[in-house]
């Protein structure tokens, strides 16, 4: 999921650069992630024996972070609003989310 989001961000950057009136795009774009391990590995370029199984998708994320196109920031899973579309919620969390929406 992180790789797909990063690819979409890069595509949108290229699209916006096509429009001359939007040439001052602020970089890096913030991408929130709930995986602290992925964030640490994207910042540390050293090769460890435990990371030899990592595939091309991870190296793509590291490249976009080091080129300052995206910035990964940790956010806990329970704080991710989009998570309700990805995973089922227990009734208490659903009702709290519903109540929060009604307040707005």
C-alpha positions in Angstrom: 0.0 0.0 0.0 2.8 2.4 0.8 4.4 1.8 -2.6 1.1 2.4 -4.4 0.6 5.7 -2.5 4.1 6.9 -3.3 3.7 6.1 -7.0 0.4 8.0 -7.0 2.1 11.0 -5.3 4.9 11.0 -7.9 2.4 10.8 -10.7 0.4 13.7 -9.3 3.6 15.7 -9.0 4.4 15.2 -12.6 0.8 16.0 -13.6 0.9 19.3 -11.7 4.3 20.3 -13.2 2.6 20.1 -16.6 0.4 23.0 -15.5 2.6 26.1 -15.7 0.5 28.1 -13.2 1.1 25.4 -10.5 4.9 25.2 -10.8 5.6 26.1 -7.2 4.6 22.7 -5.7 5.8 22.3 -2.1 7.9 19.2 -1.6 8.2 16.8 0.1 4.6 15.5 0.3 3.7 14.0 3.7 2.7 10.4 3.6 1.4 8.9 6.8 2.3 5.3 7.7 1.5 3.1 10.6 4.5 0.9 10.2 7.5 2.2 12.2 9.8 -0.5 10.8 9.2 0.6 7.3 9.8 4.3 8.2 13.1 3.4 9.9 14.3 1.3 7.0 13.4 4.0 4.5 15.7 6.4 6.3 18.6 4.0 7.0 20.4 2.9 3.8 22.7 0.4 5.5 22.2 -3.2 4.6 21.5 -5.6 7.5 21.3 -9.4 7.5 17.6 -9.1 8.6 16.7 -6.9 5.6 18.0 -9.1 2.8 14.5 -10.4 2.0 13.2 -6.9 1.2 12.1 -6.6 -2.4 12.1 -3.8 -5.0 9.0 -2.1 -3.6 10.9 -1.1 -0.4 13.9 0.2 -2.4 11.5 2.4 -4.4 10.2 3.9 -1.1 13.7 4.5 0.1 14.6 6.3 -3.2 11.5 8.6 -3.0 12.3 9.5 0.6 16.0 10.2 -0.1 15.1 12.3 -3.2 12.8 14.4 -1.0 9.7 13.7 -3.0 7.8 12.2 0.0 8.2 12.3 3.8 7.0 9.4 5.8 5.5 10.3 9.2 4.2 7.8 11.7 0.6 7.8 12.8 -1.0 5.1 14.9 -3.3 2.7 13.2 -6.2 3.7 15.4 -5.8 7.4 14.3 -6.0 6.6 10.6 -9.4 7.7 9.3 -9.1 5.7 6.1 -8.5 2.5 8.0 -12.3 2.1 8.4 -12.5 1.4 4.6 -9.7 -1.3 4.8 -10.6 -3.2 8.0 -13.6 -4.1 9.9 -14.3 -2.2 13.1 -15.6 -3.4 16.4 -18.9 -1.9 17.3 -17.5 0.6 19.9 -15.0 2.1 17.5 -17.6 2.4 14.8 -20.0 4.2 17.1 -17.3 6.5 18.3 -16.3 7.3 14.6 -20.0 7.8 13.8 -20.4 10.2 16.8 -17.3 12.1 15.7 -18.8 12.6 12.3 -22.1 13.9 13.7 -20.2 16.5 15.7 -18.8 18.0 12.6 
